[in-house]
């Protein structure tokens, strides 16, 4: 109880210094959470793109439905393939007409031909983006070349690579900002402890004269550091959850068709994220306090 009392006294005596210290710690934590949000958004973007990538294989009009379905069965047996969708020639023609309803030239050409110029198709999705090269090699084997008219493979690598490059650059910048704030927090905490030790130098001298142990003298400072950490993490959690909630409409528009929520992610993992940040912040504060007390508190 005495340790708690002394810690609260220190906090009240140096209230504004304590608030500044907690604010600096909160800024460092906000930068860490921004970095986490960027990584989560980048990963979600890559997964969303990969889920929409497919290989479209168009067959010649003369190829029978049985041959196409045999090829489909062969592809479905591959472990790299997640799903194969069959599109009949009639369905392909209907979709083509719908896309060009307002194009009189195309409609006139189809009428002039008088028959379906399109063949059936297979839409192939891989279990993972890394499996598409294997699927492409399977499609390009000589046994299928007489049946296939065209292959349309979306160049997902360029898009995914661009997202990963941007995310990597932002991540490096975020690490740099976090390191700067961590260094500033370390210096601020160290100076705050120096001031606290200086203002209590007479009390500490009396405590030492009456036989107080080093652990008893140090304990209020460590408890005060825990209080700084709790305030910083609480402020960070409030800012991050509010910011993520405000950003959710924009995130939802960007990831249209998915149920991803940035605020939901932080709420779901709040215990782990903010618990780890509380522990890490307190360790940083303890380290800074140890440095300050080793030099200025001769115990």
C-alpha positions as CSV (number, residue, x, y, z in Angstrom):
1,X,0.0,0.0,0.0
2,X,2.9,2.4,0.7
3,X,4.4,1.7,-2.7
4,X,1.0,2.4,-4.4
5,X,0.6,5.6,-2.3
6,X,4.1,6.8,-3.2
7,X,3.5,6.0,-6.9
8,X,0.2,8.0,-7.0
9,X,1.9,10.9,-5.1
10,X,4.7,10.9,-7.8
11,X,2.1,10.9,-10.5
12,X,0.1,13.8,-9.0
13,X,3.2,15.9,-8.3
14,X,4.4,15.5,-11.9
15,X,1.0,15.4,-13.5
16,X,1.8,17.3,-16.7
17,X,5.1,15.6,-17.2
18,X,3.3,12.3,-16.7
19,X,0.7,13.3,-19.3
20,X,3.4,14.3,-21.8
21,X,5.2,11.0,-21.2
22,X,2.0,9.0,-21.7
23,X,1.2,11.1,-24.9
24,X,4.6,10.3,-26.4
25,X,4.1,6.6,-25.6
26,X,0.7,6.8,-27.2
27,X,2.1,8.4,-30.4
28,X,4.6,5.5,-30.7
29,X,1.8,3.0,-30.3
30,X,-0.4,4.7,-32.8
31,X,2.4,4.5,-35.4
32,X,2.7,0.8,-34.6
33,X,-1.0,0.3,-35.1
34,X,-1.0,2.2,-38.4
35,X,1.7,-0.1,-39.6
36,X,-0.4,-3.1,-38.5
37,X,-3.4,-1.7,-40.3
38,X,-1.4,-1.2,-43.5
39,X,-0.2,-4.8,-43.4
40,X,-3.7,-6.1,-42.7
41,X,-5.2,-4.1,-45.6
42,X,-2.4,-5.2,-48.0
43,X,-2.9,-8.8,-47.1
44,X,-6.6,-8.5,-47.6
45,X,-6.2,-6.8,-50.9
46,X,-3.9,-9.5,-52.2
47,X,-6.3,-12.3,-51.0
48,X,-9.2,-10.4,-52.7
49,X,-7.4,-10.2,-56.0
50,X,-6.3,-13.8,-55.8
51,X,-9.9,-14.9,-55.2
52,X,-11.0,-13.2,-58.4
53,X,-8.1,-14.3,-60.7
54,X,-9.0,-17.2,-63.0
55,X,-7.9,-18.9,-66.2
56,X,-10.4,-18.8,-69.0
57,X,-10.0,-21.5,-71.6
58,X,-12.1,-21.1,-74.8
59,X,-12.7,-24.1,-77.0
60,X,-13.2,-24.2,-80.7
61,X,-16.9,-24.3,-81.8
62,X,-16.5,-27.8,-83.3
63,X,-15.3,-29.3,-80.0
64,X,-18.1,-31.5,-78.5
65,X,-19.4,-31.1,-75.0
66,X,-18.1,-34.5,-74.0
67,X,-14.5,-33.6,-74.7
68,X,-14.8,-30.4,-72.8
69,X,-16.3,-32.2,-69.8
70,X,-13.5,-34.8,-69.9
71,X,-10.9,-32.1,-69.7
72,X,-12.9,-30.5,-66.9
73,X,-12.8,-33.7,-64.9
74,X,-9.1,-34.0,-65.5
75,X,-8.5,-30.5,-64.2
76,X,-10.7,-31.0,-61.2
77,X,-8.6,-33.9,-60.1
78,X,-5.5,-31.7,-59.8
79,X,-4.8,-30.7,-56.2
80,X,-3.8,-27.2,-57.4
81,X,-7.3,-26.5,-58.8
82,X,-10.0,-25.2,-56.4
83,X,-12.9,-25.1,-58.9
84,X,-13.7,-25.4,-62.6
85,X,-16.9,-23.8,-64.0
86,X,-18.3,-25.0,-67.3
87,X,-19.8,-22.5,-69.7
88,X,-21.7,-23.9,-72.6
89,X,-21.6,-22.4,-76.1
90,X,-25.2,-21.3,-75.8
91,X,-24.5,-19.6,-72.4
92,X,-21.4,-17.9,-73.9
93,X,-23.4,-16.6,-76.8
94,X,-26.2,-15.3,-74.5
95,X,-23.6,-13.5,-72.3
96,X,-21.9,-12.1,-75.4
97,X,-25.3,-10.7,-76.6
98,X,-26.0,-9.1,-73.2
99,X,-22.6,-7.4,-73.2
100,X,-23.2,-5.9,-76.7
101,X,-26.9,-5.2,-76.7
102,X,-26.4,-1.6,-77.7
103,X,-23.8,-2.4,-80.3
104,X,-25.7,-2.5,-83.6
105,X,-22.7,-3.7,-85.6
106,X,-22.1,-6.7,-83.3
107,X,-25.8,-7.6,-83.3
108,X,-26.0,-7.3,-87.0
109,X,-22.9,-9.5,-87.5
110,X,-24.4,-12.2,-85.3
111,X,-27.7,-12.1,-87.3
112,X,-25.7,-12.3,-90.5
113,X,-23.7,-15.3,-89.4
114,X,-27.0,-17.1,-88.5
115,X,-25.3,-19.6,-86.1
116,X,-23.4,-19.6,-82.8
117,X,-19.7,-18.7,-83.6
118,X,-18.6,-19.3,-80.0
119,X,-17.5,-22.5,-78.4
120,X,-17.8,-23.6,-74.8
121,X,-15.4,-22.5,-72.1
122,X,-13.9,-23.5,-68.8
123,X,-13.3,-21.0,-66.0
124,X,-10.5,-22.3,-63.7
125,X,-9.7,-21.1,-60.2
126,X,-6.5,-22.2,-58.4
127,X,-6.3,-23.2,-54.8
128,X,-3.5,-20.6,-54.5
129,X,-2.1,-17.9,-56.7
130,X,1.2,-19.8,-56.8
131,X,-0.5,-22.8,-58.5
132,X,-1.5,-21.0,-61.7
133,X,1.8,-21.8,-63.5
134,X,1.2,-25.5,-62.9
135,X,-2.3,-25.2,-64.2
136,X,-1.2,-23.4,-67.3
137,X,1.4,-26.1,-68.0
138,X,-1.4,-28.7,-67.7
139,X,-3.6,-26.8,-70.2
140,X,-0.8,-26.3,-72.7
141,X,0.0,-30.0,-73.0
142,X,-0.1,-31.2,-76.7
143,X,-3.2,-33.4,-76.1
144,X,-5.4,-30.3,-75.6
145,X,-4.0,-28.0,-78.3
146,X,-6.3,-29.2,-81.1
147,X,-9.3,-28.4,-79.0
148,X,-8.4,-25.0,-77.4
149,X,-9.0,-21.8,-79.4
150,X,-7.7,-19.3,-76.8
151,X,-6.5,-19.0,-73.2
152,X,-7.1,-15.8,-71.2
153,X,-5.0,-15.6,-68.1
154,X,-5.3,-12.4,-66.1
155,X,-1.9,-11.0,-65.3
156,X,-2.4,-11.0,-61.5
157,X,1.3,-11.0,-60.8
158,X,1.6,-7.4,-61.8
159,X,-1.2,-6.3,-59.7
160,X,-0.3,-8.3,-56.6
161,X,3.4,-7.4,-57.1
162,X,2.4,-3.7,-57.2
163,X,0.4,-4.0,-54.0
164,X,3.2,-5.8,-52.2
165,X,5.7,-3.2,-53.3
166,X,3.6,-0.3,-52.0
167,X,2.9,-2.2,-48.8
168,X,6.6,-2.9,-48.4
169,X,7.6,0.7,-48.8
170,X,4.9,1.9,-46.4
171,X,6.0,-0.8,-43.9
172,X,9.6,0.3,-44.0
173,X,8.4,3.9,-43.5
174,X,6.2,2.8,-40.7
175,X,9.1,1.0,-39.0
176,X,11.2,4.1,-39.3
177,X,8.5,6.3,-37.7
178,X,7.9,3.7,-35.0
179,X,11.6,3.6,-34.2
180,X,11.8,7.4,-34.0
181,X,8.9,7.5,-31.6
182,X,10.2,4.7,-29.5
183,X,13.6,6.5,-29.2
184,X,11.8,9.8,-28.3
185,X,9.6,7.9,-25.7
186,X,12.8,6.3,-24.2
187,X,14.4,9.7,-23.8
188,X,11.2,11.3,-22.4
189,X,10.7,8.5,-19.9
190,X,14.3,8.7,-18.8
191,X,14.1,12.4,-18.3
192,X,10.8,12.1,-16.5
193,X,12.3,9.6,-14.1
194,X,15.3,11.9,-13.5
195,X,13.0,14.7,-12.6
196,X,11.0,12.5,-10.3
197,X,14.1,11.3,-8.6
198,X,15.4,14.8,-8.2
199,X,12.2,16.1,-6.7
200,X,12.1,13.3,-4.2
201,X,15.9,13.3,-3.4
202,X,15.4,14.3,0.2
203,X,12.6,11.7,0.8
204,X,14.8,9.0,-0.8
205,X,17.7,10.1,1.4
206,X,15.6,9.8,4.5
207,X,14.2,6.4,3.3
208,X,17.7,5.1,2.8
209,X,18.8,6.4,6.3
210,X,16.0,4.5,8.0
211,X,16.9,1.3,6.1
212,X,14.5,1.1,3.2
213,X,15.6,-1.5,0.6
214,X,16.5,-0.7,-2.9
215,X,13.5,-2.6,-4.2
216,X,11.1,-0.5,-2.0
217,X,12.6,2.7,-3.3
218,X,12.5,1.6,-6.9
219,X,9.0,0.1,-6.8
220,X,7.0,3.3,-6.9
221,X,8.8,4.4,-10.0
222,X,8.1,1.1,-11.7
223,X,4.4,1.3,-10.7
224,X,4.3,4.9,-12.0
225,X,5.7,3.6,-15.3
226,X,2.9,1.0,-15.4
227,X,0.4,3.8,-14.9
228,X,1.9,5.7,-17.9
229,X,1.7,2.5,-20.0
230,X,-1.9,1.9,-19.1
231,X,-2.9,5.5,-20.0
232,X,-0.9,5.4,-23.2
233,X,-2.5,2.0,-24.3
234,X,-6.0,3.1,-23.3
235,X,-5.6,6.3,-25.4
236,X,-4.2,4.4,-28.3
237,X,-7.0,1.9,-28.2
238,X,-9.6,4.6,-28.3
239,X,-7.9,6.5,-31.1
240,X,-7.3,3.3,-33.2
241,X,-10.8,2.0,-32.8
242,X,-12.4,5.4,-33.6
243,X,-10.1,5.8,-36.6
244,X,-10.7,2.3,-37.9
245,X,-14.5,2.9,-37.6
246,X,-14.2,6.1,-39.5
247,X,-12.1,4.4,-42.2
248,X,-14.5,1.4,-42.6
249,X,-16.8,3.0,-45.2
250,X,-13.8,3.7,-47.5
251,X,-12.4,0.2,-46.8
252,X,-15.8,-1.3,-47.6
253,X,-15.9,0.6,-51.0
254,X,-12.3,-0.5,-51.8
255,X,-13.0,-4.2,-50.9
256,X,-16.5,-4.3,-52.5
257,X,-17.9,-7.7,-52.4
258,X,-16.2,-8.7,-49.1
259,X,-17.2,-8.4,-45.5
260,X,-13.9,-7.2,-44.2
261,X,-14.0,-4.5,-41.5
262,X,-10.9,-2.8,-40.2
263,X,-12.6,-1.9,-37.0
264,X,-13.9,-5.4,-36.7
265,X,-10.4,-6.8,-37.1
266,X,-9.1,-4.6,-34.2
267,X,-12.0,-5.4,-32.0
268,X,-11.6,-9.1,-32.7
269,X,-7.9,-9.0,-31.8
270,X,-8.0,-6.2,-29.3
271,X,-7.0,-8.4,-26.3
272,X,-3.9,-9.7,-28.1
273,X,-2.9,-6.4,-29.9
274,X,-3.3,-4.0,-27.0
275,X,-2.2,-6.5,-24.4
276,X,1.1,-7.0,-26.3
277,X,1.4,-3.3,-26.7
278,X,0.9,-2.8,-22.9
279,X,3.5,-5.3,-22.1
280,X,6.0,-3.9,-24.7
281,X,5.4,-0.4,-23.5
282,X,6.0,-1.3,-19.9
283,X,9.2,-3.1,-20.8
284,X,10.4,0.0,-22.6
285,X,9.5,2.2,-19.6
286,X,11.2,-0.2,-17.2
287,X,14.3,-0.1,-19.3
288,X,14.3,3.7,-19.4
289,X,13.7,3.8,-15.6
290,X,16.5,1.4,-14.9
291,X,18.9,3.6,-17.0
292,X,17.8,6.8,-15.1
293,X,17.9,5.3,-11.7
294,X,21.2,3.5,-12.2
295,X,22.9,6.8,-12.8
296,X,20.9,9.2,-10.7
297,X,19.6,7.0,-7.9
298,X,22.6,5.5,-6.1
299,X,20.9,2.4,-4.7
